Amino acid sequence: MLQEKDIAVTLTPELELEQALKEKGIDNPAVVSKLTVVGTITFRDFEYMSKNMGKTLQELDMSNALFERSRISSYFRSTVFHNLISVILPDTVTEISGKIFFHCTSLTSVTIPRSLTGIDKDAFNRRVLFTVHPDNPVYTSKNGKLAFKKIKDVSGRIGKVEWRISKGVLTISGEGEIPDCG
């Protein structure tokens, strides 16, 4: 029987998850049930995590992590995280697209950072309880359910295209295409 472990690692572009775990004396990543990640998370780190911890990882705290991209869906492959119960997202994530956590049937707790302003409707299964950072401009949590705040002014940029919602009016300016995120 493997003894479950609570491990914290600090990653850099030069020090990826596999090596960081080995430096902590973890040769078998399947023993890790709770992982706290600080520093830069790469796509390779997520591949390693899903391949080697997908059946055992229960809690993933990324609140002090950095992603190279702001769309978490480009990293996360949730269908292989069978026992993930809790996820704390970092403040570098601005969007969750696709069904990236929908098939995590054990997932019951998600912490949304202040930076997250876009979540696809099917990103999570219906049993998840949300905690939302109080400074998040778009979302709030009511009894664990995700809800929209009344939005006064919100803006963003996708490539050379800028958008703004002010007093209920959407204004788009610039040139270029807005990619389909659905």
Backbone as CSV, one residue per row, in Angstrom:
resi,resn,N_x,N_y,N_z,CA_x,CA_y,CA_z,C_x,C_y,C_z
1,MET,0.849,-1.187,0.000,0.000,0.000,0.000,0.889,1.243,0.000
2,LEU,0.615,2.154,-0.924,1.375,3.384,-1.003,0.844,4.392,0.003
3,GLN,1.752,5.086,0.664,1.344,6.120,1.613,1.128,7.422,0.841
4,GLU,-0.059,8.026,1.018,-0.370,9.257,0.307,0.419,10.413,0.898
5,LYS,0.785,11.376,0.029,1.620,12.483,0.455,1.040,13.824,0.023
6,ASP,1.332,14.819,0.846,1.004,16.210,0.584,2.327,16.874,0.220
7,ILE,2.488,17.286,-1.040,3.770,17.779,-1.536,3.619,19.193,-2.092
8,ALA,4.581,20.045,-1.807,4.651,21.385,-2.390,5.928,21.467,-3.215
9,VAL,5.817,21.982,-4.440,6.982,22.123,-5.310,7.020,23.531,-5.891
10,THR,8.221,23.994,-6.176,8.415,25.256,-6.875,9.033,24.932,-8.220
11,LEU,8.316,25.321,-9.275,8.752,25.017,-10.637,9.296,26.264,-11.311
12,THR,10.233,26.049,-12.226,10.764,27.106,-13.079,10.776,26.538,-14.493
13,PRO,10.995,27.368,-15.497,11.114,26.797,-16.844,12.225,25.746,-16.948
14,GLU,13.235,25.866,-16.072,14.339,24.901,-16.081,14.065,23.693,-15.186
15,LEU,13.210,23.840,-14.184,12.916,22.759,-13.242,11.445,22.371,-13.389
16,GLU,11.224,21.270,-14.100,9.864,20.808,-14.343,9.409,19.907,-13.208
17,LEU,8.123,19.575,-13.220,7.489,18.826,-12.139,8.183,17.501,-11.842
18,GLU,8.498,16.721,-12.847,9.114,15.409,-12.613,10.393,15.536,-11.801
19,GLN,11.272,16.447,-12.189,12.539,16.627,-11.480,12.316,17.215,-10.099
20,ALA,11.368,18.157,-9.972,11.082,18.768,-8.666,10.596,17.715,-7.672
21,LEU,9.774,16.784,-8.129,9.313,15.704,-7.252,10.467,14.791,-6.847
22,LYS,11.326,14.468,-7.800,12.483,13.624,-7.482,13.390,14.297,-6.451
23,GLU,13.540,15.623,-6.557,14.347,16.349,-5.574,13.706,16.328,-4.188
24,LYS,12.393,16.105,-4.129,11.678,15.971,-2.852,11.664,14.528,-2.367
25,GLY,12.343,13.645,-3.115,12.392,12.238,-2.729,11.202,11.426,-3.214
26,ILE,10.441,11.956,-4.160,9.272,11.262,-4.696,9.660,10.616,-6.019
27,ASP,9.935,9.317,-5.981,10.251,8.586,-7.205,8.985,8.037,-7.858
28,ASN,7.955,7.823,-7.048,6.677,7.333,-7.563,5.628,8.418,-7.357
29,PRO,5.307,9.210,-8.401,4.363,10.315,-8.238,2.946,9.866,-7.890
30,ALA,2.642,8.594,-8.042,1.306,8.087,-7.715,1.016,8.173,-6.213
31,VAL,2.029,8.421,-5.386,1.790,8.549,-3.946,1.292,9.945,-3.573
32,VAL,1.358,10.882,-4.505,0.975,12.259,-4.215,-0.546,12.390,-4.299
33,SER,-1.171,12.771,-3.179,-2.618,12.980,-3.175,-2.957,14.467,-3.162
34,LYS,-2.058,15.296,-2.616,-2.254,16.748,-2.633,-0.978,17.389,-3.158
35,LEU,-1.135,18.231,-4.178,0.010,18.880,-4.796,-0.202,20.391,-4.784
36,THR,0.767,21.102,-4.221,0.774,22.559,-4.251,1.901,22.976,-5.177
37,VAL,1.553,23.767,-6.196,2.533,24.174,-7.198,2.731,25.679,-7.125
38,VAL,4.004,26.081,-7.016,4.410,27.482,-7.050,5.331,27.616,-8.250
39,GLY,5.282,28.739,-8.931,6.177,28.946,-10.068,5.488,28.661,-11.385
40,THR,6.281,28.465,-12.419,5.784,28.335,-13.788,5.398,26.899,-14.125
41,ILE,4.128,26.734,-14.509,3.627,25.421,-14.935,3.639,25.380,-16.454
42,THR,4.227,24.325,-17.002,4.256,24.162,-18.454,3.276,23.062,-18.869
43,PHE,3.018,22.997,-20.159,2.161,21.942,-20.693,2.752,20.564,-20.367
44,ARG,4.075,20.453,-20.413,4.727,19.168,-20.083,4.471,18.760,-18.634
45,ASP,4.409,19.733,-17.722,4.098,19.425,-16.325,2.702,18.808,-16.217
46,PHE,1.740,19.371,-16.956,0.390,18.817,-16.919,0.318,17.434,-17.552
47,GLU,1.057,17.230,-18.623,1.108,15.887,-19.216,1.659,14.884,-18.213
48,TYR,2.736,15.256,-17.527,3.338,14.387,-16.522,2.355,14.117,-15.378
49,MET,1.688,15.194,-14.932,0.720,15.069,-13.842,-0.402,14.108,-14.231
50,SER,-0.975,14.292,-15.406,-2.104,13.460,-15.809,-1.683,12.009,-16.033
51,LYS,-0.526,11.799,-16.580,-0.052,10.432,-16.839,0.318,9.696,-15.553
52,ASN,0.926,10.399,-14.604,1.474,9.741,-13.423,0.678,9.927,-12.138
53,MET,-0.216,10.935,-12.106,-0.997,11.203,-10.893,-2.499,11.218,-11.161
54,GLY,-2.893,10.921,-12.367,-4.286,11.035,-12.767,-5.264,10.234,-11.942
55,LYS,-4.829,9.142,-11.377,-5.724,8.300,-10.579,-5.601,8.548,-9.084
56,THR,-4.597,9.301,-8.654,-4.372,9.468,-7.218,-4.470,10.901,-6.726
57,LEU,-4.243,11.874,-7.597,-4.252,13.271,-7.180,-5.666,13.689,-6.797
58,GLN,-5.811,14.204,-5.568,-7.119,14.621,-5.082,-7.236,16.129,-4.941
59,GLU,-6.150,16.799,-4.566,-6.181,18.251,-4.376,-5.031,18.879,-5.144
60,LEU,-5.362,19.914,-5.904,-4.359,20.615,-6.699,-4.464,22.108,-6.414
61,ASP,-3.470,22.647,-5.703,-3.437,24.061,-5.346,-2.447,24.767,-6.258
62,MET,-2.974,25.583,-7.164,-2.145,26.334,-8.099,-2.276,27.830,-7.843
63,SER,-2.715,28.213,-6.640,-2.989,29.619,-6.349,-1.762,30.511,-6.510
64,ASN,-0.571,29.977,-6.361,0.652,30.768,-6.517,1.476,30.319,-7.714
65,ALA,0.795,29.777,-8.709,1.475,29.299,-9.912,1.297,30.296,-11.055
66,LEU,2.121,30.143,-12.047,2.054,30.955,-13.264,1.883,30.028,-14.455
67,PHE,0.984,30.389,-15.351,0.822,29.658,-16.598,1.454,30.471,-17.706
68,GLU,2.017,29.796,-18.675,2.591,30.508,-19.808,1.488,31.129,-20.665
69,ARG,0.301,30.558,-20.614,-0.865,31.080,-21.334,-1.984,31.300,-20.334
70,SER,-2.906,32.192,-20.668,-3.982,32.501,-19.725,-5.193,31.589,-19.871
71,ARG,-5.265,30.796,-20.932,-6.378,29.862,-21.110,-5.966,28.510,-20.555
72,ILE,-6.559,28.121,-19.457,-6.171,26.883,-18.792,-6.490,25.647,-19.633
73,SER,-7.469,25.731,-20.517,-7.855,24.576,-21.307,-6.728,24.104,-22.214
74,SER,-5.799,24.974,-22.555,-4.692,24.554,-23.398,-3.697,23.688,-22.624
75,TYR,-3.841,23.601,-21.307,-2.957,22.799,-20.479,-3.623,21.541,-19.930
76,PHE,-4.812,21.690,-19.445,-5.430,20.695,-18.583,-6.182,19.641,-19.370
77,ARG,-5.979,18.408,-19.068,-6.694,17.294,-19.680,-7.442,16.579,-18.570
78,SER,-8.609,17.086,-18.221,-9.322,16.646,-17.021,-9.799,15.211,-17.059
79,THR,-10.029,14.657,-18.231,-10.611,13.332,-18.295,-9.723,12.272,-17.658
80,VAL,-8.472,12.584,-17.393,-7.596,11.599,-16.755,-7.392,11.862,-15.267
81,PHE,-8.028,12.903,-14.721,-7.940,13.182,-13.295,-9.199,12.645,-12.623
82,HIS,-9.222,11.341,-12.395,-10.420,10.647,-11.939,-10.819,10.984,-10.504
83,ASN,-9.869,11.232,-9.618,-10.166,11.421,-8.199,-9.926,12.840,-7.706
84,LEU,-9.775,13.774,-8.628,-9.528,15.156,-8.235,-10.763,15.715,-7.537
85,ILE,-10.585,16.173,-6.295,-11.676,16.678,-5.469,-11.665,18.202,-5.434
86,SER,-10.475,18.799,-5.384,-10.353,20.237,-5.150,-9.305,20.850,-6.068
87,VAL,-9.648,22.008,-6.657,-8.718,22.749,-7.503,-8.744,24.216,-7.072
88,ILE,-7.555,24.772,-6.866,-7.423,26.206,-6.610,-6.654,26.774,-7.798
89,LEU,-7.314,27.649,-8.558,-6.727,28.189,-9.777,-5.883,29.418,-9.477
90,PRO,-4.822,29.625,-10.258,-3.963,30.794,-10.036,-4.555,32.054,-10.642
91,ASP,-4.050,33.182,-10.207,-4.528,34.473,-10.686,-4.048,34.788,-12.097
92,THR,-3.280,33.914,-12.711,-2.837,34.137,-14.088,-3.829,33.567,-15.090
93,VAL,-4.824,32.836,-14.639,-5.812,32.243,-15.536,-6.960,33.219,-15.734
94,THR,-7.272,33.507,-16.998,-8.366,34.424,-17.300,-9.563,33.721,-17.929
95,GLU,-9.361,32.505,-18.426,-10.440,31.842,-19.150,-10.369,30.324,-18.971
96,ILE,-11.535,29.718,-18.835,-11.651,28.259,-18.836,-12.612,27.913,-19.959
97,SER,-12.116,27.231,-20.970,-12.970,26.902,-22.099,-13.060,25.392,-22.276
98,GLY,-14.089,24.977,-22.964,-14.312,23.559,-23.196,-14.830,22.870,-21.943
99,LYS,-14.818,21.560,-21.969,-15.310,20.743,-20.854,-14.151,20.224,-20.009
100,ILE,-13.167,21.066,-19.744,-11.924,20.578,-19.157,-12.067,19.959,-17.780
101,PHE,-13.034,20.383,-16.989,-13.247,19.779,-15.672,-14.556,19.001,-15.614
102,PHE,-15.319,18.987,-16.684,-16.652,18.389,-16.683,-16.619,16.907,-16.333
103,HIS,-15.607,16.210,-16.802,-15.524,14.766,-16.578,-14.788,14.387,-15.297
104,CYS,-14.404,15.373,-14.508,-13.825,15.110,-13.180,-14.995,14.882,-12.233
105,THR,-15.511,13.675,-12.214,-16.746,13.391,-11.475,-16.571,13.479,-9.960
106,SER,-15.354,13.434,-9.457,-15.106,13.570,-8.022,-14.925,15.017,-7.598
107,LEU,-14.749,15.921,-8.572,-14.468,17.321,-8.267,-15.670,17.968,-7.586
108,THR,-15.437,18.511,-6.375,-16.514,19.151,-5.625,-16.176,20.569,-5.189
109,SER,-14.910,20.992,-5.319,-14.520,22.303,-4.816,-13.561,22.989,-5.793
110,VAL,-13.946,24.203,-6.241,-13.098,24.980,-7.139,-13.004,26.398,-6.591
111,THR,-11.771,26.903,-6.516,-11.549,28.275,-6.094,-11.201,29.105,-7.317
112,ILE,-12.029,30.116,-7.575,-11.896,30.979,-8.748,-11.123,32.231,-8.348
113,PRO,-10.042,32.580,-9.101,-9.257,33.774,-8.760,-9.914,35.058,-9.271
114,ARG,-9.356,36.171,-8.889,-9.884,37.471,-9.320,-9.753,37.668,-10.824
115,SER,-8.776,37.051,-11.471,-8.499,37.275,-12.887,-9.433,36.530,-13.831
116,LEU,-10.113,35.512,-13.367,-10.917,34.653,-14.250,-12.202,35.366,-14.645
117,THR,-12.321,35.679,-15.950,-13.491,36.422,-16.415,-14.285,35.668,-17.480
118,GLY,-13.863,34.465,-17.833,-14.585,33.687,-18.830,-14.594,32.215,-18.489
119,ILE,-15.797,31.633,-18.346,-15.943,30.205,-18.054,-17.006,29.638,-18.981
120,ASP,-16.662,28.625,-19.768,-17.666,27.956,-20.608,-18.706,27.295,-19.728
121,LYS,-19.944,27.251,-20.212,-21.051,26.719,-19.414,-20.876,25.241,-19.072
122,ASP,-20.132,24.493,-19.863,-19.929,23.071,-19.601,-18.550,22.760,-19.035
123,ALA,-17.858,23.756,-18.508,-16.504,23.539,-17.997,-16.481,22.647,-16.764
124,PHE,-17.553,22.688,-15.953,-17.608,21.931,-14.704,-18.878,21.098,-14.655
125,ASN,-18.818,19.997,-13.899,-20.047,19.244,-13.662,-20.890,20.002,-12.652
126,ARG,-22.115,19.623,-12.485,-23.074,20.396,-11.687,-22.886,20.270,-10.171
127,ARG,-22.054,19.364,-9.686,-21.889,19.162,-8.240,-20.825,20.041,-7.611
128,VAL,-20.118,20.807,-8.404,-19.007,21.613,-7.902,-19.520,22.784,-7.058
129,LEU,-18.850,22.999,-5.919,-19.100,24.172,-5.083,-17.967,25.164,-5.336
130,PHE,-18.325,26.406,-5.583,-17.344,27.421,-5.952,-17.080,28.392,-4.816
131,THR,-15.820,28.783,-4.713,-15.404,29.896,-3.888,-14.784,30.889,-4.860
132,VAL,-15.257,32.127,-4.850,-14.793,33.130,-5.812,-14.090,34.255,-5.065
133,HIS,-12.930,34.654,-5.566,-12.198,35.772,-4.984,-13.118,36.990,-4.961
134,PRO,-13.187,37.722,-3.855,-14.125,38.841,-3.748,-13.879,39.965,-4.757
135,ASP,-12.657,40.070,-5.292,-12.355,41.118,-6.263,-12.571,40.682,-7.712
136,ASN,-13.112,39.482,-7.926,-13.394,39.049,-9.288,-14.482,39.968,-9.859
137,PRO,-14.229,40.566,-11.046,-15.189,41.541,-11.574,-16.442,40.930,-12.197
138,VAL,-16.427,39.635,-12.500,-17.530,39.014,-13.235,-18.347,38.047,-12.390
139,TYR,-17.669,37.220,-11.583,-18.348,36.135,-10.878,-18.410,36.360,-9.369
140,THR,-19.387,35.726,-8.771,-19.520,35.659,-7.328,-20.013,34.255,-6.993
141,SER,-20.052,33.933,-5.729,-20.535,32.632,-5.287,-21.664,32.837,-4.294
142,LYS,-22.777,32.181,-4.556,-23.926,32.236,-3.645,-24.246,30.810,-3.218
143,ASN,-23.996,30.528,-1.935,-24.185,29.175,-1.393,-23.435,28.125,-2.208
144,GLY,-22.241,28.466,-2.670,-21.416,27.534,-3.425,-21.719,27.483,-4.904
145,LYS,-22.763,28.158,-5.343,-23.129,28.190,-6.762,-22.481,29.403,-7.417
146,LEU,-22.003,29.214,-8.639,-21.379,30.292,-9.388,-22.469,31.206,-9.945
147,ALA,-22.293,32.515,-9.779,-23.272,33.480,-10.270,-22.535,34.674,-10.862
148,PHE,-23.223,35.394,-11.740,-22.660,36.608,-12.321,-22.894,37.783,-11.386
149,LYS,-21.885,38.636,-11.286,-22.062,39.913,-10.617,-22.725,40.862,-11.612
150,LYS,-23.305,41.908,-11.108,-23.773,42.957,-12.006,-22.527,43.641,-12.543
151,ILE,-22.360,43.590,-13.844,-21.156,44.143,-14.466,-21.406,45.600,-14.834
152,LYS,-20.553,46.459,-14.340,-20.645,47.868,-14.701,-19.801,48.113,-15.950
153,ASP,-18.508,47.982,-15.833,-17.602,48.174,-16.961,-16.581,47.046,-16.970
154,VAL,-16.411,46.432,-18.123,-15.445,45.350,-18.296,-14.851,45.505,-19.689
155,SER,-13.569,45.223,-19.825,-12.951,45.325,-21.147,-11.863,44.277,-21.287
156,GLY,-11.440,44.071,-22.519,-10.387,43.109,-22.780,-9.838,43.280,-24.183
157,ARG,-8.881,42.426,-24.504,-8.232,42.474,-25.810,-7.960,41.052,-26.267
158,ILE,-8.236,40.803,-27.539,-7.884,39.539,-28.182,-7.123,39.912,-29.439
159,GLY,-5.809,39.730,-29.405,-4.986,40.170,-30.531,-5.074,41.679,-30.673
160,LYS,-5.476,42.155,-31.863,-5.615,43.591,-32.108,-7.053,44.068,-31.929
161,VAL,-7.933,43.177,-31.479,-9.338,43.527,-31.278,-9.561,43.835,-29.801
162,GLU,-10.140,45.011,-29.533,-10.470,45.394,-28.166,-11.984,45.358,-28.002
163,TRP,-12.426,44.976,-26.794,-13.857,44.965,-26.508,-14.104,45.615,-25.160
164,ARG,-15.299,46.145,-24.995,-15.659,46.808,-23.747,-17.166,46.694,-23.553
165,ILE,-17.563,46.375,-22.325,-18.976,46.399,-21.959,-19.125,47.517,-20.943
166,SER,-19.934,48.497,-21.285,-20.167,49.628,-20.409,-21.658,49.929,-20.406
167,LYS,-22.260,49.884,-19.231,-23.689,50.146,-19.057,-24.528,49.245,-19.953
168,GLY,-24.090,47.973,-20.083,-24.852,46.998,-20.846,-24.626,47.033,-22.340
169,VAL,-23.721,47.898,-22.834,-23.462,48.020,-24.268,-22.091,47.437,-24.577
170,LEU,-22.056,46.522,-25.557,-20.810,45.918,-26.007,-20.263,46.723,-27.169
171,THR,-18.990,47.142,-27.063,-18.317,47.869,-28.134,-17.076,47.080,-28.518
172,ILE,-16.928,46.832,-29.818,-15.767,46.114,-30.343,-15.044,47.042,-31.299
173,SER,-13.705,47.149,-31.149,-12.934,48.013,-32.037,-11.621,47.328,-32.384
174,GLY,-10.956,47.857,-33.386,-9.691,47.287,-33.832,-9.886,46.508,-35.100
175,GLU,-8.895,45.724,-35.456,-9.004,44.912,-36.660,-8.464,43.524,-36.381
176,GLY,-9.002,42.551,-37.097,-8.591,41.174,-36.915,-9.795,40.295,-36.617
177,GLU,-9.515,39.045,-36.333,-10.571,38.084,-36.066,-10.591,37.713,-34.599
178,ILE,-11.780,37.448,-34.099,-11.933,36.925,-32.760,-12.129,35.426,-32.914
179,PRO,-11.241,34.601,-32.342,-11.357,33.152,-32.534,-12.595,32.586,-31.864
180,ASP,-13.135,31.530,-32.464,-14.286,30.823,-31.878,-13.795,30.077,-30.650
181,CYS,-14.365,30.387,-29.498,-13.941,29.772,-28.233,-14.905,28.690,-27.801
182,GLY,-15.871,28.348,-28.596,-16.891,27.381,-28.197,-16.553,25.982,-28.465
